[in-house]
Structures are given as structure tokens and as C-alpha cells.
Amino acid sequence: MSCNGDHATPSEIFLLGQAPRGFRGHIEAIVVTDNASGLAVDELERRLIELGFTEGAHIEILHEGAIGRDPIAVRVNNATVALRRREAMAIRVV
């Protein structure tokens, strides 16, 4: 997996939680499999969707926390949301 600060290669799908600061792309899918946040899988998926993390939404990672690069500030369409990287691992981006 390699992504630059602007875009991933067109066919490359990876997890938002692995993307670097400055990454721009769009959401390919929400796939909650292993959830370390303590929420039920369907509850985390519902919350992400309510925050605007839907298929096709444009995203950009604006900022990373100083310790462990967590949390991240993500612009989703025209909204800015803080998200833990472990929750961002449920979001497939391209």
C-alpha cells in the first residue's frame, strides 16, 4: 500500500486509519469487522454513517494527534470530524 498526500492510485483501496495526514480521496465502503471501541458492530457503522462517512463521500485528513497520530481530524464533504484511528479502520478509501 502506498499513498501520497494527494491521492492513492486509482485501483488502490485501503483503510482510512492507515492514511497519512494530507490524504485526499473518497470512501469506497464502510466495513466494520473487528471493533475495539466497545460499541456493537452495527452501532459503530450507524454512527459513522450519521457523521457523514458514506460511500462516495469526499474525505481529507486535516490533522493528526501528537501522540500515536491519534485522533485524526477528517473533512467529510463539508464537515470536519475527529475520529479515532481504530474506528477509521472500518472505512475503506480510494
C-alpha positions in Angstrom: 0.0 0.0 0.0 1.4 3.3 -1.0 -0.5 6.6 -1.0 0.8 10.1 -1.4 -0.5 13.2 0.2 -2.9 13.8 -2.7 -4.4 10.6 -3.8 -4.0 6.8 -3.8 -3.5 5.2 -7.2 -7.0 4.7 -8.9 -7.3 1.0 -8.1 -5.8 1.1 -4.6 -8.3 0.6 -1.8 -7.0 0.8 1.8 -8.2 1.8 5.3 -8.7 5.4 6.3 -6.9 4.6 9.6 -3.7 3.9 7.6 -3.8 7.0 5.6 -1.3 9.8 6.3 -2.1 13.5 7.1 -3.0 15.3 3.9 -4.6 12.3 2.2 -7.5 13.1 -0.1 -9.8 10.6 -1.6 -13.3 9.2 -1.3 -15.0 6.5 0.7 -15.3 3.2 -1.1 -17.2 1.3 1.7 -17.9 1.1 5.4 -16.9 -2.4 6.7 -16.9 -2.9 10.4 -15.4 -6.3 11.3 -13.3 -6.1 14.5 -14.4 -3.3 16.8 -12.0 -2.2 19.5 -14.1 0.8 20.6 -16.5 -1.2 22.8 -19.5 -0.5 20.6 -21.6 -3.1 18.8 -20.5 -3.5 15.2 -23.9 -2.2 13.9 -23.8 0.7 16.3 -20.4 1.9 15.1 -21.5 1.6 11.5 -24.6 3.6 12.2 -22.6 6.3 14.0 -20.1 6.6 11.1 -22.9 6.9 8.6 -24.6 9.6 10.8 -21.4 11.6 10.8 -21.3 11.6 7.0 -19.0 8.7 6.3 -21.0 7.3 3.4 -19.9 5.6 0.2 -18.7 8.2 -2.3 -18.1 11.0 0.2 -15.0 13.1 -0.4 -12.5 13.0 2.5 -9.3 14.7 3.6 -7.2 14.1 6.6 -6.5 17.5 8.1 -4.6 16.8 11.3 -3.2 14.0 13.4 -2.8 13.9 17.2 0.7 14.3 18.6 0.7 11.0 20.5 0.4 8.0 18.3 -1.1 10.1 15.5 -4.5 9.7 17.2 -7.1 11.0 16.9 -7.4 12.3 13.3 -9.3 15.3 12.0 -11.1 14.4 8.8 -13.1 16.6 6.5 -16.0 14.6 5.1 -17.6 16.6 2.3 -18.0 20.0 4.1 -17.9 18.8 7.7 -14.9 18.3 10.0 -15.0 15.3 12.3 -12.5 14.0 14.9 -12.2 10.2 14.7 -10.0 7.6 16.4 -7.8 5.7 14.1 -9.2 2.4 15.4 -12.7 3.5 14.2 -11.2 4.8 11.0 -10.1 1.3 10.2 -13.7 0.4 9.3 -13.6 2.9 6.4 -12.3 1.8 3.1 -11.0 4.6 0.9 -9.5 5.1 -2.5 
